[in-house]
């Protein structure tokens, strides 16, 4: 049976065969996935998952692909939740779909004078991805503002997890340690703030990011977590890897904790560069750097 043809027959969302990973990852890496499907509702998502599980087919849920490193070919089905993008704002309480852009949401609520999501105005992921990774910046993260999350369990049941149950810690969460749970929507609590001050802070931070980060090139943001009391970028500089290239992947000359795609970088190029850095830093300092990004097999 041709799984992709059967997937199309389910009529549960647009299907693109042999999709180019360049279009679905912020690294814009070269590569192909067998297919990508865009479910239009939670019921569609359940139908797709039941079908794929029955066929024992390989699949992966993705957001904006802002933390993913694929090999050249993903021999499975990508499920992109961008259609799950509902948004309801009542005073300081927000209910938002997993497929909604976290950057777009952060800018929207900040312009309304709501405070608490300013840190996310430079994060190019979805709400679901941000919860999964416990995305953060400027000494704040999703764990500070998420009240609860609605998930689809491995048994395809809908369940609500509280902030405590989500086990938010530095760049991790319950969803990361239990990847078969899928974030469907998040409830977020913010506070009232001064709109002018909020927007001025965002403007200052954007200016600083443009000056210190290689935002003009495709990347997935910070590659490594900062070790306790140190900075990953400093350690990468210490081993002389600022500007180091493998294929089309390069350690940014602007910020050593960024790997950028200088043109036609493959997932293998990026992976090999990350592996070399981990090895050299361990040799030189005894510190084992932890990768913030995900290698998709």
N, C-alpha and C positions, 0 to 999 in steps of 0.2 A: 504493500500500500504506500502511495506517495503521501507522506505526512503533510507536506505543505499544501497539496491540493485539497486534502481532507480538512485542513485548517481553514482554508478559504471557504469551503462549503458550510462551515459552522456559522458564517455570517456574524461573527462577533467582533468585527473591527477590520480596518484596512490591513492588508498583508503585503509586504514588499519582499520579493525573493532576492537572494544574493545581494543583500544590502551592504553598502559600503560603510565600514566602521568609521571612516573619516568624518562622516556626517553625524555620527552618534556618540562621539567622544570629544572632549575638549582638547585632548592631545592631537586630534585630527590625524591619527595614525593610519597608515595603509593597512588594509585587511578587509576580509569579507566574512559576514555571518550568513548561514543558510537562509534565514528569513527573520523579519521583524514584524510583530503584530501590535496594533494599537487598540486594546479593548476600550469600548465606549462606556462601559458601566461595570459595577462590581459583579453583577450576574454574568456578564460576558467573560470577565476574568475567571470566575469560577468554572464556567463551561470550558474555557481554553485549558485551564489547569487540569480539570478532570480528564479531558481528552489526552493531553500530553503525558499525564501520569499513567493512564491506561496503556498508552503506546510505549511506555518506558523511554520517552524522548528526553533529550537534554534540553534544558531551557534556563534562562536567566532573566530576572526582573531588573530593568534599568530605569534610571531617571534621566539626568542630562549627560551621563557618562563622564562626569567631571572628576571621578576618582578611579577610573578603570583603565587597566592595561591589558589588552588582548594580544594573543599570538596572532599570526597572520591570518589564520582561519578559525572561526568559531563554528564548530560542527553541531549547531543546535539552533534553537529558536529564541530570539530576544523578545521580551514582552515589555513594551514601553508604556508607562502609565500617564502619559501627558493629558489624556482625556479626562482623568480624574482630577479636575482642576476647579472644583466649586469653591466659593469663598463667601463667608458670612461674617460680618463684623457688627457686633452689638456692644457699644460702649468700649470697654477694654478687653472684651472677650472675642476670640477669633476661632472660627471653625473653618479649616482649609483642607482641600484635597491634596493627596500625596504628590500629584503631578504638577502642582502649582510651583512656579519659580520662587525660590526663597529670596532671591535678590529683588524681584519684582514686588513681593509681599513686603519686604523690609522697607523699600522706598515708599510704597503706598501708605503704610501705617505711620511711617515717620513724617510724611507730609500732612497727615491728619493730627500730628501732635501726640502720637502714642510712642512711648519710650520702652525699650527693652530689646528691640530687634536691630538697633543701629549696627551692631557688629556684623550683621549678615548682608549689608549692602554691597559687599565686594565678593560674596560667595556665589559662584555660578552653578549652583545645584538646584534640585527640587526640594520641596518640603520633606518628602519621604526620604530622600538621600541624606538630607541634613539631620533628620532624626536618627537614621541608621548609623551615621558616622559620629553623632553628637558634634556636628560642625560648630566651630567657634573661632573667635578672634578677639583681641583686645580684652583678654581676661574674662570673657563671657562665652557662653555656649547655649545650645538648645536646652540643656538640662535645667537652666535657670528659668525658662519661660514656658516650657511644655507642661500643661496640666495633665493631659492624658492622650493616648493614641488609640485609634481604632485599627485593629489588625485582622488579617485573614490568617487563621491558624493552619498548620499542616493538614488538618482534617477538613479544611475549607469551611470552618465556622468563623463567624464574625464575633470578635471579642474586644473589650476595651481594657487597655493596660494603663494603670496610673503612673504618675511620675516615678514613684518609688519602685514599682514593678519593672520600669524600663531600665533601671540600673545604670543611669548615666554616669560615666566617668570620663576622664580625659580622652577624647576622640574614640569613644566606644559606647556601646549600649547593649541592652538585652537583644535587640534585633540583629546586631552584628555577631553575637555569640549564638544566636538561634536564627540562622538565615532562612529557614523555611517559613518563618512568620513574615507576612508582607504588610507594610504600612499602607493603610487606605486613606486615613485622614488624621489630622492633629488638632487638638484643642490647645490654644495658646492664650495665656493671660499676660497682658502688658499693663503699663500704668500711664496715667496722663502726665505729659511733660510740656516743656516750652518748645513750640514748633520751630521758632527761629533758632534757638540754641541747638536743637536736634539736627536741623539741616546744616547749620554751620559746622558742627562736629563731623558730619558725614562728608562735607565738602573738604575739610582739612585732611581727613583720613584718605580720601580719594587722591588728593594732591600728593600725599606722602607715598601712597601705593604706586602711583605713576612714576614717581622719582626713584623708588627703591626696588620695584618688582618689574619683571620683563613682560608686562601685560600686552606688548605688541606682538608676542609670539604665542602659538598654541602651547598650552601646558595644562597640568592638573593641580596647580598651586603647590603648596609645600609638599615635598616628597617624604621627608622624615619628621617624626615627632621630635621635639626638643627634649634631650635627656634632662633629668633633674639638675637644676643649677647651671645649665649650659645651653648652647645654641647649636643646632644641627649644622646650620650654615657655616659657623666658625670651624667646626670639625672638618667639613668638606674642603674649606679653604686651607686648613692646616696640612692636609695631605696633597695640596697642590692641584686639586681637581677643578678649580674654577676655570671654566672655558674648555674643559675636557670633552672630547667628542667621540662617539661611537656611531658610525653610520650617520643618520640624520638627526640623532639625539645629541644635545649638548647641555652641559651644566652651565647655567646662565652666568655671564660675566657680571651681571647686575646684582644677582642674589644667588648665592651658592646652594640654597635649599630649593631651587627650582630647576627642573630639567625641562628644556624647551625643544620643540620640534622645529629644526632649522630648514626642514624640507624633506618630505618623503621618509620620515622616521617610521620605523616599524615598532611594534610592541617588543620584538626581540632586541632591537637596539636599546630601547629604554630600560628593559629588564636587565640586560648585560651591564649597562652603565650603573644602574642601582646596585647590582651584585658586586661590582668592582669597588664601589665606594664603601659598602658595608665591610668588605674584606680588608681594605686598606685602613679604614678608621679603626677597626678592631686590632689590627696589627700594631698601629701607631699608638693608640691610646688605651686599648683594652675595653673600650665602650662599643657595645653592639647597637647600632642604630636600628630603630624600628620604623618600618615603612608605613606611611599613612594611606598609601594607595593600594588598590586591590589588583592582584594578578588573576586574570580570568583564564582558566584552562579550557 
